[in-house]
């Protein structure tokens, strides 16, 4: 007996690469990046079907498969969480995909490390938090290049000149930065300040300091500086 009847809408995305050869490895990478875009736009751990490859428009399509991790597909897509329905952006979707792929090259780690938290992988809290902080730091580093600091570079040079022993001078050279980079807390404040979230600046600064301190604890002490209640 029929127990359920439902309508399902299906969309196909076709990408063309004129005057360029696309390897299977590149096709897999492209498929995963587009899947990441869908995850972000739908706010859902969506899994795309395996794609089809054609050598030409009239060529016979070939289904390609590749190894990939599993995802929990039991969670239902909730339309009120999606940033936009497909019919709202269908005319611009090609431009959205092109822009996403271009920005992926520019902000790669900033995107990829964050999406590592969205791919349905089983991760410990330490890994998830550290990955998120690394991604935000990488994103800010790509968005805001380090400014040159001639005064600090000159100071480092003066200090190095006063170290007579070569091995000590080489050691100091590795640890004395010629350019001053923002701290993680300052990077977080700058990133979140760019969003119109209406968060009090003092609260944002305090939150960023706590995040930076916890990231340092995870990165350098495994989560705890001293033994105690791990929870």
N, C-alpha and C positions, 0 to 999 in steps of 0.2 A: 504494500500500500504506500502511496505517496505521502510522506510526512512533512515535506517542506518544499516551497516554491519561492525562489528569490531571483531578482534581477541583478545582474552583475555587469558593471561597465568596465571595459578593457581599453587600454590605450597602447599604441605602439609608437616607439621613438625610432626614427630612421636617421642614421648619420652617414654622410658621404665624405669621402676623402679623395677629391680629384688630384691627379698628378702626384700622388704619394702612395707608397706601399704601407700597409698596416700589418705588422706582424701579429701573431697570435698572442704573444706576451703583451703587446700594446693594447690589443682588443680586450684582454682580461683586465688590465689596469684601467682602461677607459670605462668598462662596465662597472667596476667597483666604485669609481669616482662618481658616476652618475647615480649609482645606488646610494651613495653618501648624500648626494643632493636631495634625493627623495626622502631620505631619513630626516633631514633638516626641515624640508618644506612641509612634510606631513606630521612631524613630531611623533614619529612612529617607527619602530624597528622593522621597517619594510624590507622584504627580500624580493629582488627582481628575478624573473625567470632567466634561464640561460639564453644567451642571445644567438642570433643567426649571422653568419658571415657570407658575403657575396664578393666574388672577385670583380664583377661588373654588374651593371643594372640588370642585364639579361642573364647573368650567371645563375647557376643552380645554388640555392641557399644551403649552407652547411651548418648544422647545430654544433656549437662548441661548448664543451664542459671543462670545468677546472675545479681543483680542490678548494674548498672554502669551509669556514667554520659554520656550525649550526647556529640557528637563532630560535628563540622562543616565539613561535607564531600564534600562540594561544590568545595573546592580547589583541582585542579588536581595535580597529582603526576608529578613532573618535574625531568626527569632522570638525567639532568646535575647537579642537586643539591645532588643527592644520592652519598654516599661515595663509593659504589660499587654495580654493578649489581649482581643479584643472581647467574648468570652463572659464574661470576668471583670468587665467594667464595663458591660455592655449595659443593665442596669437603671438605672444612674446616669449613663449617657452624656449624656442630655439635660441633666442638671444640670451635668455637666462642660463641655458646650458653652456653656451659659448663663453659667457662671462665667468661662470663658475670654474670651467676648465682652465681659463687663463689665470684666474686668481689663485687656483690651486697650485700653479707653478710658482707664483710669487710668495704666497703665504703657506706653503706646503706643511711644515711642521705645526704651525699654528692651527691649521684646519685638522690635520691628520691625528694629532695627539688628542684633540677634543673629541673627534669622532670615535676614537678608541673607547671612549666612555659610553658611546651610543650604539655600539654594534652588538649588544646583547651578550658580551663575553662575561664569564664569571671571573670577577676580580676582587681581591681584597680591598678594603677601604683605603689602605695606604697607597696601593697602586693606582686606584682611581683618582685619589686626591692629587698625588704627585704628578700623574699624567695630565690632569687638568691644569695644574700650576705651570708645568713645563710648556704646555701648549699656549697658555696666555702669555708667558714670558717670550716665547718664540714669535708669537703674533705681534707683540709690541716691538720686538727687536726688528722685525721686517717692516713694520709701519713707521717706526721712528728711528732712523739710522743714528748711530752714535755721533755726536758732534766732536769735531777735532778740538783738542785742548793743548795749544802750544805751550802754555805756561806749565802745565803738568808734565808734558813730555820733556821740557827743559829741566824741570826739577829732577825727574827720574834720571836723566843723563848726568846731571851733576852728582847725584848720589852714586851712580855706577862708577863714575870717574874716580871717586875717592876710595873705592875698594880695590886694593892692590892685587890680592890673590885672584887669579883667573877663575878658578872653580867657584869661589864665593861670588864673584861678579856674575858668572853665568847663572848661578842659583838665584840671585836677587833679581836678575833680569826677567826670569820666568814669573815672578810674583809681584813685581812693581808695574802696575798698569800705566801705560802712557796716555790712555784716554779714560776719562771718568764716565762710568756707565751708571744709569739709574738703578737703585735697589729694586728688588722684586716688589716691595710694598709700593714704591713710587710708580712703578710700571702699572700695577693693578689700579691704583687711583686714577692714573691718566686714562687707562682703557675704559673703565666704568664711567668716568666723568664725561666721556664722549657720547654716552647713551642718555637719553632724556628719561631717566628713571625717578627723578625727584628725591634722591637719597641725600640726606644731610651730609655735608662734606666731612664733618668731624666723625660721624658714624662710619662713613666710608673709609676714612683714614685708619680708624681703629680696627675695622674689619680687615683691611689690607695688611696691617701689622700682624694681626693674629694669623692670617693665612701664611704670611712669609715665615713667621716663627714656627708654625706647624710644618711647613714644607722643609725647613732646615732640620727640624727634628726627625722627619721621615727620611730625608736624604742622608743625613750624617749619623743619626743614632738609631735608625730603624723604627722610629716612632716615639721612643721614650729616652730621655736623657738619664733617668734613674729608674731603677726597678720599683714596681708598685702595681697599682690596679690597672691592668692593661685595658680593660673595657673603658 
